[in-house]
Amino acid sequence: MPHARTAAVVIAAASFTLLGGCIYGSSTSKESGTRVGTRTFERIVPGETTKNWVATTLGEPSRRSSYEDGRELWVYSYSKLEKSKGSFLIIIGGSDESSTSETTYIEFQDGVVTEAWKE
């Protein structure tokens, strides 16, 4: 019986080694733009928060627009793309892709925030 037990252990170890080499997977993630987190966004108070604070905290916006009445709109765009793929025994494979995007708008008049919203 000792030989049967040894053989079983060797077969089990070989099986785990072979299967481990047959499973393959990878994932990538790509982010672009500026993500304005919830806590940071909540600190933007219309009538109080200054353009200087926004610029220092969030950096350069993705886009700026100026209006004839002196208002200015800063737009912060953010996107994240995640890809994953995997295969088992090179015969069975699959992939998944998901994307997230968020846009934050901040409007100023005379250097102070008048309105801020997210989409």
Backbone atoms as SQL, in Angstrom:
CREATE TABLE atoms (id INTEGER PRIMARY KEY, chain TEXT, resi INTEGER, resn TEXT, atom TEXT, x REAL, y REAL, z REAL);
INSERT INTO atoms VALUES
  (1, 'A', 1, 'MET', 'N', 0.786, -1.206, 0.000),
  (2, 'A', 1, 'MET', 'CA', 0.000, 0.000, 0.000),
  (3, 'A', 1, 'MET', 'C', 0.829, 1.272, 0.000),
  (4, 'A', 2, 'PRO', 'N', 2.038, 1.317, 0.577),
  (5, 'A', 2, 'PRO', 'CA', 2.811, 2.546, 0.567),
  (6, 'A', 2, 'PRO', 'C', 3.077, 3.038, -0.856),
  (7, 'A', 3, 'HIS', 'N', 3.235, 2.096, -1.800),
  (8, 'A', 3, 'HIS', 'CA', 3.504, 2.505, -3.181),
  (9, 'A', 3, 'HIS', 'C', 2.265, 3.155, -3.804),
  (10, 'A', 4, 'ALA', 'N', 1.078, 2.656, -3.470),
  (11, 'A', 4, 'ALA', 'CA', -0.156, 3.226, -4.012),
  (12, 'A', 4, 'ALA', 'C', -0.347, 4.642, -3.489),
  (13, 'A', 5, 'ARG', 'N', -0.058, 4.874, -2.217),
  (14, 'A', 5, 'ARG', 'CA', -0.196, 6.212, -1.631),
  (15, 'A', 5, 'ARG', 'C', 0.807, 7.173, -2.264),
  (16, 'A', 6, 'THR', 'N', 2.024, 6.745, -2.451),
  (17, 'A', 6, 'THR', 'CA', 3.057, 7.568, -3.080),
  (18, 'A', 6, 'THR', 'C', 2.665, 7.903, -4.520),
  (19, 'A', 7, 'ALA', 'N', 2.163, 6.925, -5.234),
  (20, 'A', 7, 'ALA', 'CA', 1.742, 7.146, -6.616),
  (21, 'A', 7, 'ALA', 'C', 0.604, 8.162, -6.683),
  (22, 'A', 8, 'ALA', 'N', -0.329, 8.093, -5.751),
  (23, 'A', 8, 'ALA', 'CA', -1.455, 9.028, -5.725),
  (24, 'A', 8, 'ALA', 'C', -0.970, 10.451, -5.484),
  (25, 'A', 9, 'VAL', 'N', -0.011, 10.604, -4.581),
  (26, 'A', 9, 'VAL', 'CA', 0.539, 11.933, -4.295),
  (27, 'A', 9, 'VAL', 'C', 1.264, 12.483, -5.518),
  (28, 'A', 10, 'VAL', 'N', 2.046, 11.647, -6.200),
  (29, 'A', 10, 'VAL', 'CA', 2.773, 12.075, -7.398),
  (30, 'A', 10, 'VAL', 'C', 1.799, 12.478, -8.502),
  (31, 'A', 11, 'ILE', 'N', 0.751, 11.696, -8.700),
  (32, 'A', 11, 'ILE', 'CA', -0.243, 12.012, -9.739),
  (33, 'A', 11, 'ILE', 'C', -0.963, 13.318, -9.405),
  (34, 'A', 12, 'ALA', 'N', -1.333, 13.511, -8.150),
  (35, 'A', 12, 'ALA', 'CA', -2.017, 14.745, -7.740),
  (36, 'A', 12, 'ALA', 'C', -1.115, 15.955, -7.943),
  (37, 'A', 13, 'ALA', 'N', 0.150, 15.838, -7.561),
  (38, 'A', 13, 'ALA', 'CA', 1.091, 16.953, -7.724),
  (39, 'A', 13, 'ALA', 'C', 1.293, 17.278, -9.194),
  (40, 'A', 14, 'ALA', 'N', 1.416, 16.278, -10.032),
  (41, 'A', 14, 'ALA', 'CA', 1.595, 16.494, -11.473),
  (42, 'A', 14, 'ALA', 'C', 0.356, 17.154, -12.068),
  (43, 'A', 15, 'SER', 'N', -0.829, 16.737, -11.621),
  (44, 'A', 15, 'SER', 'CA', -2.075, 17.327, -12.131),
  (45, 'A', 15, 'SER', 'C', -2.163, 18.805, -11.797),
  (46, 'A', 16, 'PHE', 'N', -1.837, 19.174, -10.556),
  (47, 'A', 16, 'PHE', 'CA', -1.886, 20.576, -10.159),
  (48, 'A', 16, 'PHE', 'C', -0.871, 21.404, -10.941),
  (49, 'A', 17, 'THR', 'N', 0.292, 20.845, -11.182),
  (50, 'A', 17, 'THR', 'CA', 1.319, 21.539, -11.943),
  (51, 'A', 17, 'THR', 'C', 0.863, 21.771, -13.373),
  (52, 'A', 18, 'LEU', 'N', 0.301, 20.743, -14.015),
  (53, 'A', 18, 'LEU', 'CA', -0.165, 20.881, -15.401),
  (54, 'A', 18, 'LEU', 'C', -1.328, 21.856, -15.508),
  (55, 'A', 19, 'LEU', 'N', -2.294, 21.748, -14.609),
  (56, 'A', 19, 'LEU', 'CA', -3.445, 22.654, -14.659),
  (57, 'A', 19, 'LEU', 'C', -3.047, 24.089, -14.392),
  (58, 'A', 20, 'GLY', 'N', -2.101, 24.304, -13.485),
  (59, 'A', 20, 'GLY', 'CA', -1.648, 25.656, -13.184),
  (60, 'A', 20, 'GLY', 'C', -1.069, 26.333, -14.405),
  (61, 'A', 21, 'GLY', 'N', -0.435, 25.597, -15.263),
  (62, 'A', 21, 'GLY', 'CA', 0.148, 26.159, -16.469),
  (63, 'A', 21, 'GLY', 'C', -0.867, 26.361, -17.576),
  (64, 'A', 22, 'CYS', 'N', -2.058, 25.835, -17.428),
  (65, 'A', 22, 'CYS', 'CA', -3.064, 25.924, -18.478),
  (66, 'A', 22, 'CYS', 'C', -4.053, 27.067, -18.269),
  (67, 'A', 23, 'ILE', 'N', -3.985, 27.718, -17.133),
  (68, 'A', 23, 'ILE', 'CA', -4.887, 28.832, -16.870),
  (69, 'A', 23, 'ILE', 'C', -4.107, 30.124, -17.074),
  (70, 'A', 24, 'TYR', 'N', -4.659, 31.013, -17.906),
  (71, 'A', 24, 'TYR', 'CA', -3.983, 32.264, -18.217),
  (72, 'A', 24, 'TYR', 'C', -4.977, 33.406, -18.090),
  (73, 'A', 25, 'GLY', 'N', -4.558, 34.511, -17.526),
  (74, 'A', 25, 'GLY', 'CA', -5.430, 35.675, -17.430),
  (75, 'A', 25, 'GLY', 'C', -4.614, 36.943, -17.322),
  (76, 'A', 26, 'SER', 'N', -5.202, 38.027, -17.795),
  (77, 'A', 26, 'SER', 'CA', -4.546, 39.319, -17.676),
  (78, 'A', 26, 'SER', 'C', -5.609, 40.407, -17.630),
  (79, 'A', 27, 'SER', 'N', -5.240, 41.538, -17.066),
  (80, 'A', 27, 'SER', 'CA', -6.150, 42.667, -17.040),
  (81, 'A', 27, 'SER', 'C', -5.356, 43.957, -17.149),
  (82, 'A', 28, 'THR', 'N', -5.983, 44.951, -17.764),
  (83, 'A', 28, 'THR', 'CA', -5.372, 46.266, -17.894),
  (84, 'A', 28, 'THR', 'C', -6.408, 47.321, -17.529),
  (85, 'A', 29, 'SER', 'N', -5.917, 48.445, -17.089),
  (86, 'A', 29, 'SER', 'CA', -6.783, 49.555, -16.714),
  (87, 'A', 29, 'SER', 'C', -6.133, 50.843, -17.199),
  (88, 'A', 30, 'LYS', 'N', -6.917, 51.689, -17.864),
  (89, 'A', 30, 'LYS', 'CA', -6.387, 52.953, -18.377),
  (90, 'A', 30, 'LYS', 'C', -7.309, 54.082, -17.927),
  (91, 'A', 31, 'GLU', 'N', -6.735, 55.063, -17.246),
  (92, 'A', 31, 'GLU', 'CA', -7.491, 56.213, -16.777),
  (93, 'A', 31, 'GLU', 'C', -7.001, 57.469, -17.489),
  (94, 'A', 32, 'SER', 'N', -7.932, 58.397, -17.736),
  (95, 'A', 32, 'SER', 'CA', -7.533, 59.681, -18.306),
  (96, 'A', 32, 'SER', 'C', -8.417, 60.778, -17.728),
  (97, 'A', 33, 'GLY', 'N', -7.857, 61.961, -17.650),
  (98, 'A', 33, 'GLY', 'CA', -8.587, 63.105, -17.129),
  (99, 'A', 33, 'GLY', 'C', -8.448, 63.244, -15.626),
  (100, 'A', 34, 'THR', 'N', -9.319, 64.070, -15.056),
  (101, 'A', 34, 'THR', 'CA', -9.312, 64.334, -13.627),
  (102, 'A', 34, 'THR', 'C', -10.613, 63.863, -13.020),
  (103, 'A', 35, 'ARG', 'N', -10.520, 62.942, -12.074),
  (104, 'A', 35, 'ARG', 'CA', -11.709, 62.474, -11.368),
  (105, 'A', 35, 'ARG', 'C', -11.896, 63.350, -10.140),
  (106, 'A', 36, 'VAL', 'N', -13.074, 63.935, -10.004),
  (107, 'A', 36, 'VAL', 'CA', -13.397, 64.762, -8.851),
  (108, 'A', 36, 'VAL', 'C', -14.174, 63.885, -7.874),
  (109, 'A', 37, 'GLY', 'N', -13.520, 63.484, -6.799),
  (110, 'A', 37, 'GLY', 'CA', -14.134, 62.605, -5.811),
  (111, 'A', 37, 'GLY', 'C', -15.292, 63.272, -5.081),
  (112, 'A', 38, 'THR', 'N', -16.137, 62.464, -4.482),
  (113, 'A', 38, 'THR', 'CA', -17.328, 62.956, -3.790),
  (114, 'A', 38, 'THR', 'C', -16.979, 63.940, -2.675),
  (115, 'A', 39, 'ARG', 'N', -16.016, 63.607, -1.844),
  (116, 'A', 39, 'ARG', 'CA', -15.652, 64.495, -0.729),
  (117, 'A', 39, 'ARG', 'C', -15.103, 65.818, -1.227),
  (118, 'A', 40, 'THR', 'N', -14.304, 65.784, -2.275),
  (119, 'A', 40, 'THR', 'CA', -13.774, 67.026, -2.832),
  (120, 'A', 40, 'THR', 'C', -14.898, 67.850, -3.440),
  (121, 'A', 41, 'PHE', 'N', -15.789, 67.201, -4.187),
  (122, 'A', 41, 'PHE', 'CA', -16.905, 67.910, -4.811),
  (123, 'A', 41, 'PHE', 'C', -17.793, 68.580, -3.756),
  (124, 'A', 42, 'GLU', 'N', -18.011, 67.902, -2.644),
  (125, 'A', 42, 'GLU', 'CA', -18.844, 68.458, -1.575),
  (126, 'A', 42, 'GLU', 'C', -18.235, 69.712, -0.948),
  (127, 'A', 43, 'ARG', 'N', -16.941, 69.914, -1.108),
  (128, 'A', 43, 'ARG', 'CA', -16.270, 71.103, -0.555),
  (129, 'A', 43, 'ARG', 'C', -16.427, 72.318, -1.459),
  (130, 'A', 44, 'ILE', 'N', -16.956, 72.131, -2.651),
  (131, 'A', 44, 'ILE', 'CA', -17.190, 73.251, -3.568),
  (132, 'A', 44, 'ILE', 'C', -18.536, 73.875, -3.203),
  (133, 'A', 45, 'VAL', 'N', -18.476, 75.066, -2.626),
  (134, 'A', 45, 'VAL', 'CA', -19.680, 75.738, -2.130),
  (135, 'A', 45, 'VAL', 'C', -19.941, 76.982, -2.973),
  (136, 'A', 46, 'PRO', 'N', -21.054, 76.992, -3.729),
  (137, 'A', 46, 'PRO', 'CA', -21.385, 78.188, -4.515),
  (138, 'A', 46, 'PRO', 'C', -21.464, 79.429, -3.623),
  (139, 'A', 47, 'GLY', 'N', -20.878, 80.507, -4.121),
  (140, 'A', 47, 'GLY', 'CA', -20.859, 81.769, -3.380),
  (141, 'A', 47, 'GLY', 'C', -19.692, 81.894, -2.421),
  (142, 'A', 48, 'GLU', 'N', -18.952, 80.803, -2.181),
  (143, 'A', 48, 'GLU', 'CA', -17.829, 80.831, -1.237),
  (144, 'A', 48, 'GLU', 'C', -16.512, 80.357, -1.855),
  (145, 'A', 49, 'THR', 'N', -16.537, 79.235, -2.554),
  (146, 'A', 49, 'THR', 'CA', -15.311, 78.633, -3.087),
  (147, 'A', 49, 'THR', 'C', -14.764, 79.486, -4.232),
  (148, 'A', 50, 'THR', 'N', -13.456, 79.737, -4.187),
  (149, 'A', 50, 'THR', 'CA', -12.835, 80.598, -5.198),
  (150, 'A', 50, 'THR', 'C', -12.255, 79.789, -6.362),
  (151, 'A', 51, 'LYS', 'N', -12.068, 80.491, -7.453),
  (152, 'A', 51, 'LYS', 'CA', -11.446, 79.888, -8.635),
  (153, 'A', 51, 'LYS', 'C', -10.036, 79.410, -8.294),
  (154, 'A', 52, 'ASN', 'N', -9.332, 80.156, -7.467),
  (155, 'A', 52, 'ASN', 'CA', -7.981, 79.787, -7.064),
  (156, 'A', 52, 'ASN', 'C', -7.985, 78.447, -6.308),
  (157, 'A', 53, 'TRP', 'N', -8.959, 78.254, -5.398),
  (158, 'A', 53, 'TRP', 'CA', -9.050, 76.999, -4.651),
  (159, 'A', 53, 'TRP', 'C', -9.297, 75.831, -5.602),
  (160, 'A', 54, 'VAL', 'N', -10.221, 76.015, -6.536),
  (161, 'A', 54, 'VAL', 'CA', -10.530, 74.953, -7.502),
  (162, 'A', 54, 'VAL', 'C', -9.295, 74.618, -8.331),
  (163, 'A', 55, 'ALA', 'N', -8.600, 75.640, -8.825),
  (164, 'A', 55, 'ALA', 'CA', -7.402, 75.414, -9.651),
  (165, 'A', 55, 'ALA', 'C', -6.311, 74.707, -8.856),
  (166, 'A', 56, 'THR', 'N', -6.125, 75.103, -7.606),
  (167, 'A', 56, 'THR', 'CA', -5.097, 74.481, -6.772),
  (168, 'A', 56, 'THR', 'C', -5.461, 73.043, -6.424),
  (169, 'A', 57, 'THR', 'N', -6.730, 72.792, -6.158),
  (170, 'A', 57, 'THR', 'CA', -7.174, 71.463, -5.730),
  (171, 'A', 57, 'THR', 'C', -7.302, 70.482, -6.885),
  (172, 'A', 58, 'LEU', 'N', -7.904, 70.921, -7.990),
  (173, 'A', 58, 'LEU', 'CA', -8.204, 70.012, -9.099),
  (174, 'A', 58, 'LEU', 'C', -7.233, 70.131, -10.279),
  (175, 'A', 59, 'GLY', 'N', -6.494, 71.203, -10.357),
  (176, 'A', 59, 'GLY', 'CA', -5.582, 71.385, -11.475),
  (177, 'A', 59, 'GLY', 'C', -6.291, 71.965, -12.690),
  (178, 'A', 60, 'GLU', 'N', -5.654, 71.873, -13.801),
  (179, 'A', 60, 'GLU', 'CA', -6.161, 72.426, -15.053),
  (180, 'A', 60, 'GLU', 'C', -7.383, 71.637, -15.534),
  (181, 'A', 61, 'PRO', 'N', -8.462, 72.336, -15.901),
  (182, 'A', 61, 'PRO', 'CA', -9.646, 71.626, -16.399),
  (183, 'A', 61, 'PRO', 'C', -9.412, 71.041, -17.791),
  (184, 'A', 62, 'SER', 'N', -10.263, 70.103, -18.172),
  (185, 'A', 62, 'SER', 'CA', -10.196, 69.512, -19.515),
  (186, 'A', 62, 'SER', 'C', -10.605, 70.536, -20.573),
  (187, 'A', 63, 'ARG', 'N', -11.524, 71.418, -20.178),
  (188, 'A', 63, 'ARG', 'CA', -12.051, 72.409, -21.129),
  (189, 'A', 63, 'ARG', 'C', -12.525, 73.638, -20.358),
  (190, 'A', 64, 'ARG', 'N', -12.407, 74.817, -20.981),
  (191, 'A', 64, 'ARG', 'CA', -12.898, 76.077, -20.413),
  (192, 'A', 64, 'ARG', 'C', -13.757, 76.787, -21.437),
  (193, 'A', 65, 'SER', 'N', -14.809, 77.438, -20.943),
  (194, 'A', 65, 'SER', 'CA', -15.654, 78.264, -21.808),
  (195, 'A', 65, 'SER', 'C', -15.918, 79.584, -21.103),
  (196, 'A', 66, 'SER', 'N', -15.896, 80.672, -21.866),
  (197, 'A', 66, 'SER', 'CA', -16.202, 81.991, -21.321),
  (198, 'A', 66, 'SER', 'C', -17.450, 82.523, -21.990),
  (199, 'A', 67, 'TYR', 'N', -18.263, 83.239, -21.216),
  (200, 'A', 67, 'TYR', 'CA', -19.503, 83.816, -21.734),
  (201, 'A', 67, 'TYR', 'C', -19.398, 85.333, -21.739),
  (202, 'A', 68, 'GLU', 'N', -20.223, 85.984, -22.552),
  (203, 'A', 68, 'GLU', 'CA', -20.190, 87.438, -22.697),
  (204, 'A', 68, 'GLU', 'C', -20.503, 88.167, -21.395),
  (205, 'A', 69, 'ASP', 'N', -21.297, 87.556, -20.530),
  (206, 'A', 69, 'ASP', 'CA', -21.665, 88.218, -19.274),
  (207, 'A', 69, 'ASP', 'C', -20.597, 88.064, -18.182),
  (208, 'A', 70, 'GLY', 'N', -19.446, 87.477, -18.519),
  (209, 'A', 70, 'GLY', 'CA', -18.337, 87.342, -17.579),
  (210, 'A', 70, 'GLY', 'C', -18.267, 86.003, -16.879),
  (211, 'A', 71, 'ARG', 'N', -19.290, 85.170, -17.025),
  (212, 'A', 71, 'ARG', 'CA', -19.238, 83.843, -16.416),
  (213, 'A', 71, 'ARG', 'C', -18.205, 82.979, -17.137),
  (214, 'A', 72, 'GLU', 'N', -17.665, 82.023, -16.403),
  (215, 'A', 72, 'GLU', 'CA', -16.702, 81.081, -16.981),
  (216, 'A', 72, 'GLU', 'C', -17.084, 79.683, -16.519),
  (217, 'A', 73, 'LEU', 'N', -16.990, 78.712, -17.406),
  (218, 'A', 73, 'LEU', 'CA', -17.314, 77.325, -17.091),
  (219, 'A', 73, 'LEU', 'C', -16.066, 76.475, -17.260),
  (220, 'A', 74, 'TRP', 'N', -15.721, 75.736, -16.202),
  (221, 'A', 74, 'TRP', 'CA', -14.618, 74.782, -16.262),
  (222, 'A', 74, 'TRP', 'C', -15.219, 73.392, -16.261),
  (223, 'A', 75, 'VAL', 'N', -14.700, 72.535, -17.140),
  (224, 'A', 75, 'VAL', 'CA', -15.196, 71.176, -17.271),
  (225, 'A', 75, 'VAL', 'C', -14.046, 70.201, -16.981),
  (226, 'A', 76, 'TYR', 'N', -14.284, 69.292, -16.050),
  (227, 'A', 76, 'TYR', 'CA', -13.314, 68.239, -15.719),
  (228, 'A', 76, 'TYR', 'C', -13.893, 66.907, -16.182),
  (229, 'A', 77, 'SER', 'N', -13.250, 66.303, -17.158),
  (230, 'A', 77, 'SER', 'CA', -13.699, 65.018, -17.696),
  (231, 'A', 77, 'SER', 'C', -12.789, 63.912, -17.196),
  (232, 'A', 78, 'TYR', 'N', -13.385, 62.761, -16.927),
  (233, 'A', 78, 'TYR', 'CA', -12.643, 61.601, -16.435),
  (234, 'A', 78, 'TYR', 'C', -13.200, 60.345, -17.093),
  (235, 'A', 79, 'SER', 'N', -12.308, 59.438, -17.473),
  (236, 'A', 79, 'SER', 'CA', -12.753, 58.144, -17.998),
  (237, 'A', 79, 'SER', 'C', -11.780, 57.057, -17.564),
  (238, 'A', 80, 'LYS', 'N', -12.350, 55.860, -17.419),
  (239, 'A', 80, 'LYS', 'CA', -11.550, 54.694, -17.033),
  (240, 'A', 80, 'LYS', 'C', -12.019, 53.520, -17.871),
  (241, 'A', 81, 'LEU', 'N', -11.075, 52.836, -18.506),
  (242, 'A', 81, 'LEU', 'CA', -11.356, 51.663, -19.325),
  (243, 'A', 81, 'LEU', 'C', -10.627, 50.482, -18.726),
  (244, 'A', 82, 'GLU', 'N', -11.380, 49.421, -18.419),
  (245, 'A', 82, 'GLU', 'CA', -10.799, 48.209, -17.855),
  (246, 'A', 82, 'GLU', 'C', -11.047, 47.057, -18.808),
  (247, 'A', 83, 'LYS', 'N', -9.983, 46.307, -19.090),
  (248, 'A', 83, 'LYS', 'CA', -10.077, 45.136, -19.960),
  (249, 'A', 83, 'LYS', 'C', -9.493, 43.939, -19.233),
  (250, 'A', 84, 'SER', 'N', -10.157, 42.811, -19.380),
  (251, 'A', 84, 'SER', 'CA', -9.605, 41.578, -18.824),
  (252, 'A', 84, 'SER', 'C', -9.887, 40.444, -19.797),
  (253, 'A', 85, 'LYS', 'N', -8.966, 39.505, -19.817),
  (254, 'A', 85, 'LYS', 'CA', -9.153, 38.328, -20.667),
  (255, 'A', 85, 'LYS', 'C', -8.506, 37.141, -19.992),
  (256, 'A', 86, 'GLY', 'N', -8.985, 35.981, -20.338),
  (257, 'A', 86, 'GLY', 'CA', -8.439, 34.776, -19.741),
  (258, 'A', 86, 'GLY', 'C', -8.723, 33.574, -20.612),
  (259, 'A', 87, 'SER', 'N', -7.977, 32.519, -20.370),
  (260, 'A', 87, 'SER', 'CA', -8.192, 31.281, -21.118),
  (261, 'A', 87, 'SER', 'C', -7.828, 30.093, -20.233),
  (262, 'A', 88, 'PHE', 'N', -8.433, 28.980, -20.559),
  (263, 'A', 88, 'PHE', 'CA', -8.185, 27.726, -19.858),
  (264, 'A', 88, 'PHE', 'C', -7.893, 26.674, -20.915),
  (265, 'A', 89, 'LEU', 'N', -6.743, 26.062, -20.829),
  (266, 'A', 89, 'LEU', 'CA', -6.303, 25.048, -21.801),
  (267, 'A', 89, 'LEU', 'C', -6.266, 25.587, -23.231),
  (268, 'A', 90, 'ILE', 'N', -6.186, 26.898, -23.387),
  (269, 'A', 90, 'ILE', 'CA', -6.104, 27.602, -24.665),
  (270, 'A', 90, 'ILE', 'C', -7.318, 27.354, -25.551),
  (271, 'A', 91, 'ILE', 'N', -8.240, 26.529, -25.120),
  (272, 'A', 91, 'ILE', 'CA', -9.441, 26.226, -25.907),
  (273, 'A', 91, 'ILE', 'C', -10.588, 27.129, -25.486),
  (274, 'A', 92, 'ILE', 'N', -10.763, 27.290, -24.188),
  (275, 'A', 92, 'ILE', 'CA', -11.858, 28.085, -23.661),
  (276, 'A', 92, 'ILE', 'C', -11.300, 29.445, -23.260),
  (277, 'A', 93, 'GLY', 'N', -11.868, 30.505, -23.803),
  (278, 'A', 93, 'GLY', 'CA', -11.375, 31.835, -23.487),
  (279, 'A', 93, 'GLY', 'C', -12.504, 32.832, -23.393),
  (280, 'A', 94, 'GLY', 'N', -12.200, 33.960, -22.822),
  (281, 'A', 94, 'GLY', 'CA', -13.200, 35.003, -22.705),
  (282, 'A', 94, 'GLY', 'C', -12.553, 36.330, -22.416),
  (283, 'A', 95, 'SER', 'N', -13.325, 37.376, -22.605),
  (284, 'A', 95, 'SER', 'CA', -12.815, 38.701, -22.299),
  (285, 'A', 95, 'SER', 'C', -13.967, 39.575, -21.822),
  (286, 'A', 96, 'ASP', 'N', -13.605, 40.624, -21.127),
  (287, 'A', 96, 'ASP', 'CA', -14.591, 41.549, -20.596),
  (288, 'A', 96, 'ASP', 'C', -14.004, 42.947, -20.685),
  (289, 'A', 97, 'GLU', 'N', -14.870, 43.911, -20.983),
  (290, 'A', 97, 'GLU', 'CA', -14.427, 45.294, -21.086),
  (291, 'A', 97, 'GLU', 'C', -15.487, 46.173, -20.450),
  (292, 'A', 98, 'SER', 'N', -15.067, 47.088, -19.595),
  (293, 'A', 98, 'SER', 'CA', -16.016, 48.013, -18.994),
  (294, 'A', 98, 'SER', 'C', -15.403, 49.408, -18.970),
  (295, 'A', 99, 'SER', 'N', -16.268, 50.401, -19.108),
  (296, 'A', 99, 'SER', 'CA', -15.778, 51.772, -19.073),
  (297, 'A', 99, 'SER', 'C', -16.647, 52.598, -18.137),
  (298, 'A', 100, 'THR', 'N', -16.011, 53.574, -17.533),
  (299, 'A', 100, 'THR', 'CA', -16.661, 54.496, -16.629),
  (300, 'A', 100, 'THR', 'C', -16.276, 55.899, -17.066),
  (301, 'A', 101, 'SER', 'N', -17.235, 56.804, -17.064),
  (302, 'A', 101, 'SER', 'CA', -16.898, 58.192, -17.363),
  (303, 'A', 101, 'SER', 'C', -17.707, 59.107, -16.457),
  (304, 'A', 102, 'GLU', 'N', -17.137, 60.263, -16.204),
  (305, 'A', 102, 'GLU', 'CA', -17.743, 61.228, -15.302),
  (306, 'A', 102, 'GLU', 'C', -17.309, 62.617, -15.738),
  (307, 'A', 103, 'THR', 'N', -18.234, 63.562, -15.704),
  (308, 'A', 103, 'THR', 'CA', -17.911, 64.933, -16.054),
  (309, 'A', 103, 'THR', 'C', -18.384, 65.847, -14.936),
  (310, 'A', 104, 'THR', 'N', -17.501, 66.741, -14.508),
  (311, 'A', 104, 'THR', 'CA', -17.820, 67.715, -13.463),
  (312, 'A', 104, 'THR', 'C', -17.761, 69.103, -14.084),
  (313, 'A', 105, 'TYR', 'N', -18.812, 69.888, -13.827),
  (314, 'A', 105, 'TYR', 'CA', -18.917, 71.251, -14.354),
  (315, 'A', 105, 'TYR', 'C', -18.865, 72.226, -13.187),
  (316, 'A', 106, 'ILE', 'N', -18.044, 73.266, -13.330),
  (317, 'A', 106, 'ILE', 'CA', -17.949, 74.303, -12.301),
  (318, 'A', 106, 'ILE', 'C', -18.034, 75.659, -12.994),
  (319, 'A', 107, 'GLU', 'N', -19.008, 76.445, -12.578),
  (320, 'A', 107, 'GLU', 'CA', -19.228, 77.765, -13.178),
  (321, 'A', 107, 'GLU', 'C', -18.765, 78.850, -12.210),
  (322, 'A', 108, 'PHE', 'N', -18.100, 79.872, -12.762),
  (323, 'A', 108, 'PHE', 'CA', -17.575, 80.976, -11.961),
  (324, 'A', 108, 'PHE', 'C', -18.132, 82.299, -12.456),
  (325, 'A', 109, 'GLN', 'N', -18.239, 83.234, -11.531),
  (326, 'A', 109, 'GLN', 'CA', -18.536, 84.637, -11.848),
  (327, 'A', 109, 'GLN', 'C', -17.671, 85.467, -10.904),
  (328, 'A', 110, 'ASP', 'N', -16.868, 86.355, -11.457),
  (329, 'A', 110, 'ASP', 'CA', -15.982, 87.212, -10.653),
  (330, 'A', 110, 'ASP', 'C', -15.075, 86.406, -9.724),
  (331, 'A', 111, 'GLY', 'N', -14.579, 85.251, -10.188),
  (332, 'A', 111, 'GLY', 'CA', -13.607, 84.455, -9.441),
  (333, 'A', 111, 'GLY', 'C', -14.184, 83.585, -8.329),
  (334, 'A', 112, 'VAL', 'N', -15.526, 83.494, -8.256),
  (335, 'A', 112, 'VAL', 'CA', -16.165, 82.684, -7.227),
  (336, 'A', 112, 'VAL', 'C', -17.123, 81.698, -7.895),
  (337, 'A', 113, 'VAL', 'N', -17.212, 80.489, -7.338),
  (338, 'A', 113, 'VAL', 'CA', -18.112, 79.466, -7.876),
  (339, 'A', 113, 'VAL', 'C', -19.561, 79.937, -7.730),
  (340, 'A', 114, 'THR', 'N', -20.316, 79.844, -8.828),
  (341, 'A', 114, 'THR', 'CA', -21.751, 80.158, -8.772),
  (342, 'A', 114, 'THR', 'C', -22.592, 78.894, -8.824),
  (343, 'A', 115, 'GLU', 'N', -22.043, 77.842, -9.440),
  (344, 'A', 115, 'GLU', 'CA', -22.773, 76.576, -9.560),
  (345, 'A', 115, 'GLU', 'C', -21.783, 75.455, -9.871),
  (346, 'A', 116, 'ALA', 'N', -22.086, 74.251, -9.377),
  (347, 'A', 116, 'ALA', 'CA', -21.263, 73.063, -9.668),
  (348, 'A', 116, 'ALA', 'C', -22.164, 71.856, -9.748),
  (349, 'A', 117, 'TRP', 'N', -21.932, 70.998, -10.756),
  (350, 'A', 117, 'TRP', 'CA', -22.734, 69.789, -10.912),
  (351, 'A', 117, 'TRP', 'C', -21.930, 68.711, -11.623),
  (352, 'A', 118, 'LYS', 'N', -22.424, 67.468, -11.498),
  (353, 'A', 118, 'LYS', 'CA', -21.756, 66.309, -12.100),
  (354, 'A', 118, 'LYS', 'C', -22.720, 65.545, -12.974),
  (355, 'A', 119, 'GLU', 'N', -22.189, 64.921, -13.988),
  (356, 'A', 119, 'GLU', 'CA', -22.949, 64.016, -14.849),
  (357, 'A', 119, 'GLU', 'C', -22.146, 62.760, -15.072);
